[in-house]
Amino acid sequence: MGKPIIKANRQKSQKPKEWPVVVYVWMIGLGFAGYLTGEFVFAAKPHPYHWLLLVIGILFGILIGWLWYRWRGDIKI
């Protein structure tokens, strides 16, 4: 028998990559902190600011989570 023939265009099975757990933890933590900060700071005024601070907290959580993942790795569960 000869060598097995390997096709050049064969694709490896690729699972869709998900975000690391540490990114989700930072997103939830900073989003919650931003929401509570908006509630306490703007409690007496009519405000949609707590929702804005929630979104800003989530965006910072994504940034800090990815930086943490690059430097320290993921959370081991």
C-alpha positions in Angstrom: 0.0 0.0 0.0 1.1 3.6 -0.6 0.9 6.6 1.6 -2.5 8.0 2.4 -3.6 10.9 0.3 -4.3 14.1 2.3 -6.4 16.7 0.6 -5.0 20.2 0.8 -8.3 22.0 1.1 -9.5 19.9 4.1 -10.7 22.2 6.9 -10.2 21.5 10.5 -13.3 21.5 12.6 -13.5 24.9 14.0 -15.6 25.6 17.0 -16.8 29.2 17.3 -14.6 31.0 19.8 -16.3 32.5 22.9 -15.2 35.2 25.1 -13.2 34.3 28.2 -15.1 34.1 31.5 -13.0 36.9 33.0 -14.4 39.3 30.4 -18.0 38.5 31.5 -17.1 38.9 35.1 -15.6 42.3 34.6 -18.6 43.3 32.3 -21.1 42.3 35.0 -19.1 43.8 37.8 -18.4 47.2 36.3 -21.9 47.4 34.7 -23.5 46.9 38.0 -21.1 49.4 39.7 -21.9 52.0 37.0 -25.6 51.5 37.4 -25.5 51.8 41.2 -23.3 54.9 40.9 -25.8 56.5 38.6 -28.6 55.7 41.0 -26.9 57.2 44.0 -25.4 60.2 42.3 -28.5 61.2 40.4 -31.2 60.0 42.8 -33.0 63.3 43.2 -33.1 64.3 39.5 -35.0 62.8 36.6 -32.4 60.8 34.9 -31.6 58.2 32.3 -27.9 58.6 33.4 -27.9 55.3 35.3 -28.5 53.4 32.1 -25.7 55.4 30.4 -23.3 54.6 33.2 -24.4 50.9 33.0 -23.4 50.8 29.3 -20.1 52.7 30.0 -19.4 50.2 32.8 -20.0 47.3 30.5 -17.7 48.7 27.8 -14.9 49.4 30.4 -15.5 45.8 31.7 -14.9 44.4 28.2 -11.7 46.4 27.9 -10.4 45.6 31.3 -11.5 41.9 31.0 -9.6 41.5 27.8 -6.5 43.2 29.2 -6.7 41.0 32.3 -7.0 37.9 30.0 -4.0 38.9 28.0 -1.8 39.5 31.1 -3.1 37.0 33.7 -5.1 34.4 31.8 -8.7 33.2 32.3 -10.5 32.3 35.5 -10.2 28.6 36.2 -13.5 27.1 36.9 
